[in-house]
Amino acid sequence: MAYCLLGIFGVNMQPMYGEGEKAFLRLQIEIMKISDDESIFAWADETLSNGTSGLLARSPAAFKDSWNIDFCPNFRSAPYSMTNKGLQINLSLSIPKRTRTERMHACRIGGPEDQESKIYYAFLYCARRGHDELLGLKLVKQWRTPEEYSRMSCNKLFGMADSLTGQPAEKTVFIRQDENYYANLERSLV
């Protein structure tokens, strides 16, 4: 399916028959090389509702509800690229609002260092057509290094207007694409 999309996006990519889902991943990386349109990260995959992922979709099916998402060209995003630590990208991060119950629960189970304190919303410079509200993703900070994150709640996109506390802070982060990387790393450390 990825090879059928090459012409639509105007990219060239060497076919590697039998690579499966990796073809779509490679296509997205090629698109990133010629475009700064962050709507490439605006997808939702119901099969990943409980897991974590990188910022690139596993298949074109993840974009089925993204047909009305437009890039906001009036915002200037910094360049992003794939590195040996994952996708390096500057994102505006904000801590999500919590209900009173969530705040009380966080105090009881460990204070500021609990899992909830490691969750952030990240702005994308795109919005649904006819709406001014920027879309965003939920990220979780990884324990290995302060700049590594994973996408969580991969089954939905978030409207950023009502989800935030305080001013978002722009930060350079790394997001590994392979969700199995973390599981394999943790098994090898045990």
C-alpha positions in Angstrom: 0.0 0.0 0.0 2.9 2.4 0.8 4.3 2.0 -2.7 0.9 3.1 -4.2 1.1 6.4 -2.2 4.6 7.4 -3.5 3.3 9.4 -6.5 0.6 11.2 -4.4 3.3 12.6 -2.1 5.9 13.1 -4.8 8.6 11.1 -3.1 11.0 8.4 -4.5 11.7 5.3 -2.5 13.4 2.1 -3.4 10.9 -0.9 -3.1 12.0 -3.6 -0.7 9.5 -6.3 -1.3 8.4 -8.3 1.8 9.1 -5.5 4.3 5.5 -5.3 5.4 4.6 -2.4 7.7 8.1 -1.0 7.5 7.3 0.3 4.0 4.8 2.8 5.4 7.2 3.9 8.0 9.9 4.5 5.4 7.3 6.4 3.3 6.6 8.8 6.2 10.3 9.3 6.8 10.7 10.3 3.1 7.7 12.7 3.4 9.3 14.3 6.4 12.4 15.0 4.4 10.5 17.3 2.0 7.7 18.7 4.2 7.4 20.5 7.5 3.7 19.7 7.7 3.1 18.3 11.3 -0.3 16.8 10.3 1.8 13.7 9.5 1.7 13.1 13.2 -2.0 13.6 13.5 -3.4 10.1 13.4 -5.3 7.8 15.7 -5.0 4.0 15.8 -7.6 2.1 17.8 -5.4 -0.9 18.0 -2.9 1.0 20.1 -5.3 2.4 22.8 -3.3 1.0 25.7 0.2 0.9 24.4 2.8 3.5 23.5 4.2 4.3 20.1 6.4 6.7 18.2 5.0 9.6 16.2 4.7 7.8 12.9 1.7 5.7 12.1 1.9 1.9 11.5 -0.5 2.0 8.5 -2.5 4.4 6.3 -5.6 3.2 8.2 -4.6 5.3 11.2 -5.3 8.4 9.1 -9.0 7.5 8.3 -10.3 10.2 10.6 -7.6 12.8 9.7 -9.1 13.8 6.3 -10.1 17.3 7.6 -6.9 18.1 9.4 -4.9 21.0 7.9 -1.4 22.2 8.6 -1.3 25.7 10.2 1.4 27.5 8.1 1.3 30.7 10.2 3.2 28.8 12.9 6.9 28.1 12.2 8.0 24.7 13.4 11.7 23.9 13.8 13.1 21.2 11.5 12.7 17.6 12.7 14.4 14.4 11.6 15.0 10.8 12.3 18.2 10.1 14.4 19.7 7.1 16.1 17.8 8.1 19.2 14.5 8.3 17.4 12.6 11.2 15.9 14.2 14.5 17.1 11.5 17.2 17.2 10.9 20.5 19.0 7.4 20.4 20.6 5.5 22.7 22.9 4.8 20.6 26.0 2.3 21.3 28.8 1.2 19.4 31.8 -2.4 18.3 31.5 -5.1 19.6 33.8 -6.0 17.3 36.6 -9.3 17.0 38.4 -9.2 17.4 42.2 -9.6 13.6 42.6 -6.5 13.0 40.3 -4.4 15.5 42.3 -5.4 13.9 45.6 -4.6 10.4 44.2 -1.2 11.6 43.0 -0.4 12.9 46.5 -1.3 9.6 48.1 0.8 7.4 45.7 4.0 9.3 45.5 3.8 13.0 45.1 5.5 14.8 42.2 7.4 11.8 41.0 4.4 9.6 40.3 3.6 8.4 36.8 1.1 11.1 36.2 3.7 13.8 36.6 5.6 12.3 33.6 2.6 12.9 31.2 2.5 15.9 28.9 0.4 17.2 26.1 2.4 18.2 23.0 1.1 20.8 20.5 1.0 20.0 16.8 0.8 22.9 14.3 -2.4 21.6 12.7 -6.1 21.9 13.3 -9.4 20.4 12.1 -10.7 22.4 9.1 -13.0 25.2 10.3 -11.6 25.1 13.9 -8.9 27.3 15.5 -8.0 24.9 18.2 -4.6 23.3 17.7 -4.5 19.5 18.0 -2.1 17.6 20.3 -0.8 14.3 21.4 -0.3 12.8 24.9 3.4 11.9 25.6 4.9 10.1 28.5 8.5 10.7 29.6 10.8 7.7 29.5 13.0 6.9 32.5 16.3 6.5 30.6 17.1 10.0 29.6 15.4 13.4 30.3 14.7 14.0 26.6 13.1 10.6 25.6 9.3 10.4 25.3 6.8 8.0 23.8 3.3 8.7 22.5 0.5 7.3 24.7 -3.3 7.2 24.1 -2.5 6.6 20.5 -6.2 6.0 19.7 -7.1 9.7 19.9 -6.0 13.3 19.2 -6.6 16.0 21.8 -7.9 19.6 21.4 -5.4 21.7 23.2 -7.5 24.7 24.4 -9.1 23.0 27.5 -6.4 20.5 28.3 -3.6 22.7 29.6 -2.2 24.2 32.8 0.2 27.1 32.5 2.2 28.2 29.4 3.6 25.4 27.2 7.3 25.2 27.0 9.1 24.3 23.8 11.5 21.5 24.2 13.7 19.3 22.0 12.6 15.7 22.5 13.4 12.3 21.0 10.7 9.8 20.3 11.7 6.2 19.3 9.4 4.7 16.7 9.8 1.1 17.7 7.5 0.5 20.6 9.1 -2.9 21.1 12.4 -1.2 21.8 11.5 -0.4 25.4 10.2 -3.8 26.2 13.4 -5.5 24.7 15.6 -3.0 26.5 13.9 -3.6 29.9 14.1 -7.4 29.4 17.9 -7.2 28.6 18.5 -5.1 31.8 16.8 -7.7 34.1 
